Amino acid sequence: MVRHKKDGYGAKSKKYMAGPRHSSRTAPREPGSDADKGLEQVPFKAACWDFGHCDAKRCSGKRLMHFGMMRELPVGQKFPGVVISPNAKKVVSPADRQLLEQFGAAVVECSWVRVKEVPWSRIGGKCERLLPYLVAANTVNYGKPWRLNCVEALAACFYICGKEDWAELVLQHFAYAKAFLEINGQLLERYKKCKDEEEVKQTEERWLKKLEKEYADSREGQDGKDVWAEAQLPAVSLDLPPSEDEEEEAEMAEIRRKILASKVFAQSGSYSKEDSQSPPVSQPSDPKMPTEPAALTIDSDAESGSVEAEYDDFDQIANATPVTDKTGILARERAKRLETASVSFSRTVLSAPKQR
């Protein structure tokens, strides 16, 4: 066998070596040692069987073990205290307080989706208990009934058994602690006032019937009439600045008022009145001359059925616009240009090249 220098048998090494460099993890820690300075001293006893189903960052059981408020149990070891388990048959009640104070409580750290994978026969204890109706407040199953995580299950067990201070202490490192107590506070107080399991079950049944009745009443109100129509909202007057559309409408109204009040529009209005009061056309004296029927004025608006009072102002503005016979003026100018003719003469003298 070859011996190396690191084993203590070298020429320059000491004859006697010190103990092992790393101490065993399972070595017992003395109370008050440096290893226990970072851990919290809690008045309760809590344990769990961790199956590693959850994310380490979101796992409430691992967080409690990190702060020293819970210890891990190996699979195959039973727990003498109160075991909160979904596989139990009885409901936890204030009658379990003495056992809780003596041995503490244990929970199962696993995922609700993978509950069937847990070996229930190898864990648990003599006092396995179910939790009554409660609503979860954790970030994974928020608002779902009976879907509590480890820390919520421990807090509910402590609260129902009359240990409210323990429940607040175990929840102090979680952001949803206040929400959990607010959502289930009224129901936890009712469970705490019960004497045994039967009264807890009766309280749970009455609470569930109350929830069903409230849900049925709300559904009837929605089917019969509009719930939002009856909502009386306070009238709040807000001094908001005028929008661009309102400013444009105000400008157009001001322009329309100026056009209607202009002099041209006033004259056109007088002309239209005189034309309307013109005498009837006299009949021709010669009976042999055929008389042509008077041309009827066609009102396109009347035929299309779009006659509305709001378009009268625009019709009057159009009638007030002066009309010029631009076509006749252009024809007369073109005739004048044709009558005027101009002739230009040019003279160029070329000399023949000289002979050499």
BAVEX-809644 format. One record per atom (N, C-alpha, C, O): z, x, y. Coordinates in steps of 0.1 Angstrom, whole numbers, padded with zeros to 4 digits, always signed. Layout:
N
ZXY...
//
This chain:
356
+0000+0009-0012+0000+0000+0000+0000+0009+0012+0008+0018+0013-0009+0006+0022-0010+0014+0034-0001+0008+0044-0001-0004+0047+0007+0016+0050+0016+0012+0061+0011+0016+0074+0007+0028+0076+0011+0007+0084+0006+0010+0097+0018+0013+0106+0029+0011+0103+0014+0019+0118+0024+0023+0128+0031+0011+0133+0043+0011+0137+0024-0001+0134+0030-0012+0140+0041-0018+0132+0049-0026+0136+0041-0014+0119+0051-0019+0110+0064-0011+0111+0074-0015+0104+0064-0001+0119+0077+0007+0121+0078+0019+0113+0089+0024+0112+0067+0023+0107+0068+0035+0098+0061+0047+0104+0058+0056+0096+0057+0046+0116+0050+0058+0122+0059+0069+0125+0072+0068+0123+0053+0081+0129+0061+0093+0131+0070+0092+0143+0081+0097+0143+0065+0085+0153+0072+0083+0166+0080+0070+0167+0087+0068+0177+0079+0062+0157+0085+0049+0158+0100+0050+0154+0105+0060+0148+0108+0040+0159+0122+0040+0155+0124+0035+0141+0115+0029+0135+0135+0039+0136+0138+0036+0122+0141+0021+0120+0137+0015+0110+0148+0016+0130+0151+0002+0128+0144-0006+0139+0143-0003+0151+0137-0017+0134+0129-0026+0143+0137-0038+0147+0147-0042+0141+0133-0043+0158+0140-0056+0163+0135-0068+0155+0127-0066+0146+0140-0079+0158+0137-0091+0151+0123-0096+0154+0115-0089+0161+0118-0107+0149+0105-0113+0151+0103-0116+0166+0112-0120+0173+0090-0114+0171+0087-0115+0185+0088-0130+0189+0094-0133+0200+0083-0139+0181+0083-0154+0184+0093-0161+0176+0094-0159+0164+0101-0169+0183+0111-0177+0175+0104-0189+0169+0094-0194+0174+0110-0195+0160+0104-0207+0153+0105-0219+0162+0115-0220+0170+0095-0227+0161+0095-0239+0169+0106-0249+0165+0111-0257+0173+0109-0249+0153+0119-0258+0148+0133-0254+0149+0143-0260+0145+0135-0242+0156+0149-0237+0158+0157-0246+0167+0151-0251+0177+0169-0249+0163+0177-0259+0171+0180-0253+0185+0184-0241+0186+0180-0261+0195+0183-0257+0209+0198-0260+0211+0202-0271+0208+0204-0251+0217+0218-0254+0221+0219-0262+0233+0211-0260+0242+0228-0271+0234+0229-0279+0247+0233-0271+0259+0241-0262+0258+0225-0273+0270+0228-0266+0282+0220-0253+0282+0221-0245+0292+0210-0251+0273+0202-0239+0273+0191-0240+0283+0189-0250+0289+0183-0229+0285+0173-0229+0295+0161-0238+0291+0154-0244+0299+0160-0240+0278+0149-0249+0273+0151-0264+0277+0142-0271+0278+0164-0267+0278+0167-0281+0281+0169-0284+0296+0172-0295+0300+0167-0274+0304+0169-0276+0319+0158-0285+0324+0160-0293+0334+0145-0284+0319+0134-0292+0324+0134-0306+0318+0126-0315+0323+0142-0309+0308+0143-0323+0302+0153-0331+0308+0164-0326+0313+0151-0344+0309+0160-0354+0315+0170-0358+0304+0167-0360+0293+0182-0360+0309+0193-0365+0300+0194-0380+0302+0197-0385+0313+0190-0388+0292+0190-0402+0293+0201-0408+0284+0205-0402+0274+0206-0420+0288+0217-0426+0280+0212-0433+0267+0221-0437+0259+0199-0434+0265+0194-0442+0253+0188-0432+0244+0185-0421+0247+0185-0437+0232+0178-0430+0221+0165-0437+0218+0164-0449+0216+0154-0429+0219+0141-0435+0217+0133-0425+0208+0134-0413+0209+0125-0431+0199+0116-0423+0190+0103-0430+0188+0102-0442+0191+0094-0423+0182+0081-0429+0179+0074-0421+0168+0076-0410+0165+0065-0429+0161+0056-0423+0151+0042-0422+0158+0036-0432+0162+0038-0409+0161+0025-0407+0168+0014-0404+0158+0014-0395+0151+0003-0413+0159-0008-0411+0150-0020-0405+0157-0031-0404+0151-0019-0402+0170-0030-0395+0177-0042-0403+0180-0053-0398+0181-0040-0417+0181-0052-0425+0183-0056-0426+0198-0067-0428+0202-0046-0424+0207-0048-0426+0221-0052-0413+0228-0050-0402+0223-0057-0414+0240-0061-0403+0248-0048-0396+0253-0038-0403+0258-0047-0383+0253-0034-0376+0256-0031-0378+0271-0019-0378+0274-0041-0380+0280-0038-0382+0294-0033-0396+0297-0026-0398+0307-0037-0406+0289-0032-0420+0291-0021-0424+0282-0016-0435+0283-0018-0416+0272-0008-0420+0262+0006-0420+0268+0011-0410+0273+0012-0432+0268+0026-0433+0274+0036-0426+0265+0046-0421+0270+0034-0427+0252+0044-0420+0243+0044-0405+0245+0055-0399+0245+0033-0399+0246+0033-0384+0249+0039-0381+0263+0045-0370+0264+0037-0390+0272+0043-0387+0285+0058-0388+0285+0065-0380+0291+0064-0397+0277+0078-0398+0275+0083-0386+0268+0094-0381+0271+0076-0382+0258+0081-0370+0250+0080-0357+0259+0088-0348+0258+0070-0357+0269+0069-0346+0278+0082-0345+0287+0086-0334+0290+0087-0356+0291+0099-0356+0300+0112-0356+0291+0123-0357+0297+0111-0355+0278+0123-0355+0270+0130-0368+0268+0142-0368+0265+0123-0379+0271+0129-0392+0269+0127-0399+0256+0132-0409+0253+0119-0392+0247+0116-0397+0234+0113-0386+0225+0108-0375+0229+0116-0387+0212+0114-0377+0202+0104-0383+0192+0103-0395+0189+0097-0374+0185+0086-0378+0176+0092-0378+0162+0100-0369+0158+0089-0388+0154+0093-0389+0140+0081-0386+0131+0070-0390+0133+0084-0379+0120+0073-0376+0110+0070-0388+0102+0079-0397+0099+0058-0390+0098+0054-0401+0089+0061-0399+0076+0060-0389+0070+0067-0410+0072+0075-0410+0059+0090-0411+0062+0098-0413+0053+0094-0409+0074+0108-0410+0078+0111-0423+0084+0104-0428+0093+0122-0430+0079+0126-0443+0084+0135-0441+0096+0141-0430+0098+0137-0452+0104+0145-0451+0116+0156-0461+0114+0154-0473+0110+0169-0458+0117+0180-0467+0115+0182-0477+0126+0189-0487+0124+0176-0475+0137+0178-0484+0148+0168-0496+0148+0163-0500+0138+0165-0501+0160+0156-0512+0162+0142-0507+0163+0139-0498+0171+0133-0512+0154+0119-0507+0153+0110-0518+0159+0109-0529+0153+0103-0515+0170+0094-0525+0176+0081-0523+0169+0074-0513+0171+0077-0533+0161+0065-0531+0152+0057-0544+0152+0063-0555+0151+0043-0544+0153+0035-0556+0152+0035-0561+0137+0030-0572+0135+0040-0553+0128+0040-0557+0114+0054-0564+0110+0056-0567+0098+0062-0566+0120+0076-0572+0117+0075-0587+0115+0064-0593+0118+0086-0593+0111+0086-0607+0108+0096-0614+0118+0094-0626+0120+0106-0608+0123+0115-0614+0132+0113-0609+0146+0107-0599+0149+0118-0617+0156+0117-0614+0170+0130-0608+0175+0141-0611+0171+0128-0598+0184+0139-0591+0190+0147-0601+0199+0141-0610+0205+0160-0600+0199+0169-0609+0206+0181-0601+0211+0184-0590+0207+0189-0607+0220+0202-0600+0224+0212-0598+0213+0221-0590+0215+0209-0604+0201+0218-0601+0190+0217-0587+0184+0225-0583+0177+0206-0580+0188+0203-0567+0183+0209-0556+0193+0206-0544+0191+0217-0560+0202+0222-0551+0212+0231-0540+0206+0230-0528+0210+0240-0544+0197+0249-0534+0191+0242-0523+0184+0245-0512+0185+0232-0527+0176+0224-0517+0168+0216-0508+0178+0214-0497+0175+0211-0514+0189+0203-0507+0199+0212-0496+0205+0208-0485+0207+0224-0500+0209+0233-0490+0215+0237-0479+0206+0240-0468+0210+0238-0482+0193+0243-0472+0184+0232-0462+0179+0234-0450+0179+0220-0467+0176+0209-0459+0170+0197-0458+0179+0188-0449+0177+0195-0467+0189+0184-0466+0198+0172-0475+0192+0174-0483+0184+0160-0472+0198+0148-0480+0194+0137-0470+0192+0136-0459+0197+0127-0475+0183+0116-0467+0180+0103-0476+0181+0104-0488+0178+0092-0470+0184+0079-0477+0185+0069-0469+0177+0071-0458+0173+0057-0476+0176+0046-0470+0169+0035-0466+0179+0030-0475+0186+0032-0453+0180+0022-0449+0190+0009-0448+0183+0005-0439+0176+0001-0459+0185-0012-0461+0179-0021-0470+0188-0016-0476+0197-0034-0471+0184-0043-0479+0192-0043-0493+0186-0042-0495+0174-0044-0503+0195-0045-0517+0190-0058-0519+0182-0058-0528+0174-0068-0512+0185-0080-0513+0177-0079-0508+0163-0086-0513+0154-0070-0498+0161-0069-0492+0148-0056-0494+0141-0050-0486+0135-0051-0506+0143-0037-0510+0138-0038-0510+0122-0028-0507+0116-0049-0514+0117-0050-0515+0102-0050-0501+0095-0048-0500+0083-0052-0490+0103-0052-0477+0097-0038-0471+0096-0036-0461+0090-0028-0478+0101-0014-0473+0101-0008-0475+0088-0009-0487+0083-0002-0465+0081+0005-0467+0068+0019-0473+0071+0029-0466+0072+0019-0487+0072+0032-0493+0075+0043-0491+0065+0055-0492+0068+0039-0489+0052+0049-0487+0042+0056-0474+0043+0067-0473+0037+0051-0465+0050+0057-0451+0052+0065-0450+0065+0072-0440+0067+0065-0460+0073+0073-0459+0086+0081-0472+0087+0080-0481+0078+0089-0473+0098+0096-0485+0100+0111-0483+0097+0116-0472+0099+0118-0494+0093+0132-0493+0091+0137-0507+0086+0130-0516+0083+0151-0508+0086+0157-0520+0082+0156-0531+0093+0157-0543+0089+0156-0527+0105+0156-0537+0116+0143-0536+0124+0142-0532+0135+0132-0541+0118+0119-0542+0124+0118-0555+0132+0121-0566+0127+0114-0554+0144+0114-0566+0153+0100-0567+0160+0094-0558+0163+0097-0580+0163+0085-0583+0171+0089-0586+0185+0101-0590+0188+0080-0584+0195+0083-0588+0209+0078-0602+0211+0067-0605+0206+0085-0610+0219+0079-0623+0223+0068-0622+0233+0063-0611+0236+0064-0634+0238+0052-0634+0247+0055-0626+0259+0064-0630+0267+0047-0616+0262+0048-0608+0274+0033-0604+0278+0025-0603+0269+0031-0601+0290+0018-0597+0295+0018-0582+0298+0027-0577+0305+0008-0575+0294+0007-0560+0297+0003-0558+0311-0005-0566+0317+0008-0547+0316+0004-0543+0330-0002-0528+0330-0004-0523+0341-0004-0522+0319-0009-0509+0319-0024-0509+0322-0030-0519+0322-0029-0497+0325-0043-0496+0330-0054-0499+0319-0065-0502+0322-0050-0498+0306-0059-0501+0295-0061-0516+0292-0072-0521+0291-0049-0522+0291-0049-0537+0287-0043-0545+0297-0035-0554+0294-0046-0543+0310-0040-0551+0321-0043-0566+0319-0054-0569+0318-0032-0574+0320-0034-0588+0320-0035-0594+0306-0037-0607+0305-0035-0587+0295-0037-0592+0282-0023-0594+0276-0014-0586+0276-0020-0606+0270-0007-0609+0264-0006-0602+0251-0015-0600+0243+0007-0598+0248+0010-0591+0236+0004-0577+0234+0006-0570+0224-0003-0572+0244-0010-0559+0243-0002-0548+0251-0008-0541+0259+0010-0547+0248+0019-0537+0255+0018-0523+0248+0015-0522+0236+0019-0513+0257+0019-0499+0251+0034-0495+0248+0043-0503+0248+0035-0483+0245+0049-0478+0240+0060-0480+0250+0070-0485+0247+0057-0475+0263+0068-0476+0273+0071-0490+0277+0082-0493+0279+0061-0499+0277+0063-0513+0280+0071-0520+0269+0079-0528+0271+0068-0516+0256+0075-0522+0245+0090-0517+0245+0099-0525+0243+0092-0505+0248+0106-0500+0249+0114-0507+0261+0125-0511+0259+0107-0508+0272+0113-0514+0284+0117-0529+0281+0127-0534+0285+0107-0536+0274+0110-0550+0271+0121-0551+0261+0130-0560+0262+0122-0543+0251+0133-0543+0241+0146-0540+0248+0156-0547+0246+0147-0531+0257+0159-0528+0264+0163-0539+0273+0175-0543+0274+0154-0546+0280+0157-0556+0290+0162-0569+0282+0172-0575+0286+0155-0572+0271+0160-0584+0264+0174-0582+0258+0181-0592+0257+0177-0570+0254+0190-0567+0248+0201-0565+0259+0212-0561+0256+0198-0568+0272+0207-0567+0282+0209-0553+0289+0219-0551+0295+0199-0544+0287+0200-0531+0292+0189-0529+0303+0179-0522+0301+0191-0536+0314+0180-0535+0325+0179-0521+0331+0168-0517+0334+0191-0514+0332+0190-0501+0338+0182-0491+0329+0176-0482+0334+0183-0493+0316+0175-0485+0306+0160-0488+0308+0152-0479+0308+0157-0501+0310+0143-0504+0312+0137-0498+0324+0126-0493+0324+0144-0499+0335+0140-0492+0348+0139-0477+0346+0130-0471+0352+0148-0471+0339+0148-0457+0337+0136-0452+0329+0130-0442+0332+0133-0459+0318+0122-0455+0310+0108-0457+0316+0098-0451+0313+0108-0466+0327+0095-0469+0334+0093-0461+0346+0083-0462+0353+0103-0452+0350+0102-0446+0363+0091-0436+0365+0087-0434+0376+0085-0431+0354+0074-0421+0355+0060-0428+0354+0050-0420+0353+0059-0441+0356+0046-0448+0354+0044-0456+0367+0052-0462+0372+0031-0456+0371+0027-0463+0383+0028-0478+0382+0030-0485+0392+0026-0483+0370+0025-0498+0367+0039-0503+0364+0040-0514+0359+0050-0496+0366+0063-0500+0363+0067-0513+0371+0072-0522+0365+0065-0512+0384+0068-0523+0392+0060-0536+0389+0065-0547+0389+0047-0534+0386+0039-0545+0383+0043-0552+0370+0043-0564+0368+0047-0544+0360+0052-0549+0347+0064-0558+0349+0065-0569+0343+0074-0553+0357+0086-0561+0359+0084-0573+0368+0090-0583+0366+0074-0572+0377+0071-0584+0385+0064-0595+0377+0067-0607+0379+0055-0591+0369+0047-0601+0361+0056-0608+0350+0055-0620+0349+0065-0600+0344+0073-0606+0333+0088-0607+0337+0096-0610+0328+0091-0606+0349+0105-0606+0353+0112-0619+0350+0123-0620+0345+0105-0630+0354+0111-0644+0352+0113-0647+0337+0123-0652+0333+0103-0643+0329+0103-0645+0315+0114-0636+0308+0120-0641+0298+0115-0624+0312+0125-0615+0306+0139-0620+0309+0148-0618+0301+0141-0625+0321+0154-0631+0324+0158-0642+0315+0169-0644+0311+0148-0651+0311+0151-0662+0302+0154-0657+0288+0162-0662+0281+0146-0646+0284+0149-0641+0271+0163-0634+0270+0169-0635+0260+0167-0628+0281+0180-0621+0281+0191-0631+0280+0202-0627+0275+0190-0643+0285+0200-0653+0284+0202-0660+0271+0211-0668+0269+0192-0658+0262+0193-0664+0248+0204-0657+0240+0208-0646+0243+0208-0663+0229+0219-0658+0221+0213-0651+0208+0217-0640+0205+0203-0657+0202+0198-0652+0190+0182-0654+0189+0176-0657+0199+0177-0651+0178+0162-0652+0176+0157-0666+0178+0146-0667+0184+0164-0676+0173+0159-0690+0175+0157-0694+0189+0148-0701+0193+0167-0691+0197+0166-0695+0212+0155-0687+0218+0148-0692+0227+0152-0675+0215+0141-0667+0220+0128-0674+0217+0119-0675+0225+0127-0678+0204+0114-0685+0200+0112-0698+0208+0101-0701+0212+0123-0706+0210+0122-0718+0217+0118-0716+0232+0110-0723+0237+0124-0705+0237+0120-0702+0251+0105-0698+0252+0098-0701+0262+0101-0691+0242+0087-0687+0242+0078-0699+0241+0067-0699+0247+0081-0708+0232+0073-0720+0230+0072-0729+0243+0062-0734+0246+0084-0730+0249+0084-0738+0262+0075-0731+0272+0068-0738+0280+0075-0718+0273+0067-0711+0283+0052-0713+0280+0044-0714+0289+0049-0712+0267+0034-0713+0264+0029-0727+0266+0018-0729+0271+0038-0737+0264+0034-0751+0267+0032-0753+0282+0023-0760+0286+0040-0747+0290+0039-0748+0304+0026-0742+0309+0019-0747+0317+0022-0730+0303+0010-0724+0307-0002-0732+0303-0012-0733+0310-0002-0738+0291-0013-0747+0287-0014-0759+0296-0025-0763+0299-0003-0765+0300-0004-0777+0309-0009-0773+0322-0018-0780+0328-0005-0762+0328-0011-0757+0340-0026-0755+0339-0033-0758+0349-0030-0749+0328-0044-0746+0327-0052-0759+0325-0063-0760+0331-0047-0769+0318-0054-0782+0316-0055-0789+0329-0065-0795+0332-0044-0789+0337-0045-0796+0350-0055-0789+0360-0062-0796+0367-0056-0776+0359-0065-0769+0368-0080-0772+0363-0088-0774+0372-0082-0774+0350-0095-0777+0346-0099-0792+0350-0111-0794+0353-0090-0801+0349-0092-0815+0353-0095-0815+0368-0104-0823+0372-0088-0808+0376-0091-0807+0390-0105-0802+0393-0111-0807+0403-0109-0792+0386-0123-0786+0388-0134-0796+0384-0144-0796+0390-0132-0803+0373-0142-0812+0368-0143-0825+0377-0154-0830+0379-0132-0830+0382-0133-0842+0390-0138-0840+0404-0146-0848+0409-0134-0829+0411-0138-0827+0425-0138-0812+0428-0133-0804+0420-0144-0809+0439-0145-0796+0443-0131-0791+0449-0126-0797+0459-0126-0781+0442-0113-0776+0447-0114-0769+0460-0105-0770+0469-0125-0762+0462-0127-0754+0475-0129-0763+0487-0126-0760+0498-0134-0776+0484-0137-0785+0495-0124-0789+0502-0124-0793+0514-0113-0790+0494-0100-0795+0499-0092-0783+0506-0082-0786+0512-0097-0772+0505-0089-0760+0511-0090-0762+0526-0101-0762+0532-0079-0761+0532-0078-0762+0547-0076-0749+0553-0065-0743+0552-0086-0743+0558-0086-0730+0564-0082-0731+0578-0088-0740+0585-0074-0722+0584-0071-0722+0598-0083-0719+0606-0091-0710+0603-0085-0727+0617-0096-0724+0626-0093-0712+0635-0084-0712+0643-0102-0702+0634-0100-0690+0641-0112-0688+0650-0123-0688+0646-0109-0688+0663-0120-0686+0673-0122-0671+0676-0112-0664+0680-0133-0666+0673-0136-0652+0675-0146-0650+0687-0157-0657+0687-0143-0642+0697-0152-0640+0708-0161-0629+0704-0159-0617+0707-0172-0633+0697-0182-0623+0692-0193-0621+0703-0196-0631+0710-0198-0609+0704-0209-0607+0714-0222-0615+0709-0224-0616+0697-0230-0619+0718-0242-0627+0714-0252-0618+0707-0253-0606+0709-0258-0624+0697-0267-0616+0688-0281-0615+0696-0283-0620+0706-0290-0607+0690-0303-0604+0696-0311-0617+0696-0319-0619+0706-0310-0625+0686-0318-0638+0685-0314-0647+0697-0322-0653+0703-0301-0648+0699-0296-0657+0710-0301-0652+0723-0304-0660+0732-0301-0639+0725-0306-0633+0738-0320-0636+0740-0325-0639+0751-0329-0635+0730-0343-0637+0731-0345-0652+0734-0354-0655+0742-0338-0661+0727-0339-0675+0730-0336-0678+0745-0342-0687+0751-0325-0672+0750-0321-0674+0764-0332-0669+0773-0335-0676+0783-0338-0658+0770-0349-0653+0779-0361-0662+0779-0367-0665+0789-0365-0667+0767-0377-0676+0766-0374-0689+0773-0383-0694+0780-0362-0694+0773-0358-0706+0780-0359-0704+0795-0364-0713+0802-0355-0693+0800-0356-0690+0814-0371-0689+0818-0374-0693+0829-0379-0682+0810-0393-0681+0814-0400-0695+0814-0408-0698+0823-0397-0703+0804-0402-0717+0804-0398-0725+0816-0406-0732+0821-0386-0723+0820-0381-0731+0832-0389-0726+0845-0392-0735+0853-0391-0713+0846-0398-0708+0858-0413-0713+0858-0418-0716+0869-0419-0713+0846-0433-0718+0846-0434-0732+0849-0443-0736+0857-0425-0741+0844-0426-0755+0847-0423-0758+0862-0428-0768+0867-0415-0749+0868-0412-0751+0882-0422-0744+0892-0420-0745+0904-0433-0738+0886-0443-0731+0895-0451-0741+0902-0452-0753+0899-0459-0736+0913-0467-0744+0921-0480-0749+0913-0484-0760+0915-0485-0741+0905-0497-0744+0897-0494-0756+0888-0502-0765+0887-0483-0756+0882-0479-0767+0873-0477-0780+0881-0481-0790+0876-0471-0779+0893-0469-0791+0901-0483-0797+0905-0484-0809+0905-0493-0789+0909-0506-0794+0913-0513-0800+0901-0519-0811+0902-0512-0794+0889-0519-0799+0877-0513-0813+0874-0519-0821+0868-0500-0814+0876-0493-0827+0873-0499-0838+0882-0501-0849+0878-0501-0834+0896-0507-0845+0905-0521-0848+0901-0525-0860+0902-0529-0838+0896-0543-0841+0892-0543-0850+0880-0552-0859+0879-0535-0847+0871-0535-0856+0859-0531-0870+0862-0536-0879+0856-0522-0872+0873-0519-0886+0876-0531-0893+0883-0533-0905+0880-0538-0886+0892-0550-0892+0898-0561-0895+0888-0567-0906+0889-0563-0886+0878-0573-0889+0868-0569-0901+0860-0577-0909+0855-0556-0903+0858-0552-0914+0849-0554-0927+0857-0555-0938+0850-0554-0927+0871-0555-0939+0878-0570-0941+0883-0572-0950+0892-0580-0934+0878-0594-0936+0882-0599-0950+0878-0595-0955+0868-0608-0956+0887-0613-0969+0884-0622-0969+0872-0627-0958+0868-0625-0981+0866-0633-0981+0854-0648-0978+0857-0652-0980+0869-0655-0973+0848-0669-0970+0850-0678-0983+0851-0676-0992+0843-0686-0983+0862-0695-0995+0864-0706-0996+0854-0711-0985+0849-0710-1008+0850-0721-1010+0841-0734-1008+0847-0736-1010+0859-0744-1002+0841-0758-1000+0847-0764-1014+0850-0763-1024+0844-0772-1013+0862-0779-1025+0867-0791-1029+0858-0794-1041+0857-0797-1019+0852-0809-1023+0845-0805-1027+0831-0799-1019+0823-0808-1039+0827-0804-1043+0813-0812-1037+0802-0807-1036+0791-0824-1031+0806-0833-1025+0795-0827-1011+0791-0830-1007+0780-0821-1005+0800-0816-0992+0797-0804-0993+0787-0795-1000+0789-0806-0985+0776-0795-0986+0766-0783-0979+0772-0783-0968+0778-0772-0985+0769-0759-0980+0773-0753-0972+0761-0752-0977+0750-0749-0960+0764-0743-0951+0754-0728-0954+0754-0721-0956+0764-0722-0956+0742-0708-0958+0741-0700-0946+0746-0704-0935+0744-0689-0949+0753-0681-0939+0759-0675-0930+0748-0670-0936+0738-0675-0917+0750-0670-0908+0739-0655-0909+0739-0648-0908+0749-0650-0911+0727-0635-0912+0726-0629-0899+0725-0634-0890+0719-0618-0897+0732-0611-0885+0732-0603-0884+0719-0596-0893+0715-0605-0873+0712-0598-0871+0699-0586-0862+0702-0586-0851+0707-0575-0868+0697-0563-0860+0698-0560-0855+0684-0556-0862+0675-0561-0842+0683-0559-0836+0670-0544-0837+0666-0541-0838+0654-0535-0837+0675-0521-0838+0672-0518-0852+0666-0510-0854+0657-0525-0862+0672-0522-0876+0668-0527-0878+0654-0521-0885+0646-0539-0872+0650-0544-0874+0637-0536-0866+0626-0534-0871+0615-0532-0855+0630-0524-0847+0620-0510-0852+0619-0503-0847+0610-0506-0860+0628-0492-0865+0627-0482-0856+0632-0470-0857+0628-0486-0847+0640-0476-0837+0645-0472-0839+0660-0469-0829+0667-0473-0851+0664-0470-0854+0678-0455-0854+0679-0448-0862+0673-0450-0845+0687-0436-0844+0689-0433-0841+0704-0441-0836+0711-0422-0846+0709-0419-0845+0723-0417-0830+0727-0418-0827+0739-0413-0822+0717-0410-0808+0721-0422-0800+0725-0421-0789+0730-0435-0805+0722-0447-0798+0725-0453-0802+0738-0463-0797+0742-0447-0812+0745-0453-0817+0757-0453-0806+0768-0462-0805+0776-0442-0799+0769-0442-0788+0779-0453-0778+0777-0458-0773+0787-0455-0774+0765-0466-0764+0763-0480-0770+0766-0488-0763+0771-0482-0783+0764-0495-0789+0767-0497-0789+0782-0508-0786+0787-0486-0792+0790-0487-0792+0804-0490-0778+0810-0497-0777+0820-0484-0768+0804-0486-0754+0808-0501-0751+0806-0507-0744+0814-0506-0755+0794-0520-0752+0792-0530-0759+0801-0540-0753+0806-0527-0771+0805-0535-0778+0815-0534-0772+0829-0544-0773+0836-0523-0766+0832-0521-0761+0845-0528-0747+0847-0528-0742+0858-0533-0741+0837-0540-0728+0837-0553-0730+0844-0561-0738+0839-0557-0722+0855-0570-0724+0861-0581-0719+0852-0579-0708+0845-0592-0726+0852-0603-0723+0843-0615-0718+0852-0618-0725+0862-0622-0708+0848-0634-0702+0856-0646-0702+0846-0645-0699+0835-0658-0705+0853-0670-0705+0845-0675-0691+0844-0685-0688+0851-0669-0683+0836-0673-0669+0835-0687-0668+0829-0694-0658+0831-0691-0677+0821-0704-0676+0814-0715-0677+0824-0725-0669+0823-0715-0687+0833-0725-0688+0843-0726-0676+0853-0737-0672+0857-0715-0671+0857-0715-0659+0865-0721-0647+0859-0729-0640+0865-0719-0645+0846-0725-0634+0839-0740-0636+0838-0748-0626+0839-0744-0648+0836-0759-0650+0835-0766-0648+0848-0777-0642+0848-0760-0652+0859-0766-0650+0873-0767-0635+0876-0777-0631+0882-0757-0628+0873-0757-0613+0876-0768-0606+0867-0774-0597+0872-0770-0611+0855-0780-0605+0846-0794-0608+0852-0803-0599+0851-0796-0620+0857-0809-0623+0863-0812-0615+0875-0824-0611+0877-0803-0612+0884-0805-0604+0896-0809-0590+0892-0817-0584+0898-0803-0585+0881-0806-0571+0877-0820-0570+0872-0827-0560+0873-0825-0581+0866-0839-0581+0861-0849-0582+0872-0860-0576+0871-0846-0590+0883-0856-0591+0894-0857-0578+0901-0868-0575+0906-0847-0570+0903-0848-0557+0910-0853-0547+0901-0848-0544+0890-0865-0540+0905-0871-0530+0897-0871-0517+0905-0874-0518+0917-0869-0506+0900-0870-0493+0906-0880-0484+0899-0880-0484+0887-0888-0477+0907-0898-0468+0902-0896-0454+0907-0892-0453+0919-0897-0444+0899-0895-0430+0904-0907-0422+0899-0912-0423+0888-0913-0414+0909-0924-0405+0906-0920-0391+0906-0911-0387+0914-0926-0383+0898-0923-0368+0897-0936-0360+0897-0946-0365+0890-0937-0349+0903-0949-0341+0904-0945-0327+0899-0935-0321+0904-0954-0321+0891-0952-0308+0885-0965-0300+0886-0975-0305+0881-0965-0289+0893-0978-0281+0894-0977-0269+0885-0967-0262+0885-0987-0267+0877-0988-0256+0867-0999-0247+0871-1010-0252+0873-0997-0235+0871-1008-0225+0874-1013-0219+0861-1005-0216+0852-1026-0216+0861-1032-0210+0849-1029-0195+0848-1027-0189+0859-1028-0190+0837-1024-0176+0835-1036-0167+0840-1047-0171+0837-1034-0156+0846-1044-0146+0850-1049-0138+0839-1042-0134+0829-1063-0136+0840-1069-0127+0830-1068-0113+0833-1068-0109+0845-1066-0105+0823-1065-0090+0825-1078-0083+0821-1078-0071+0822
//
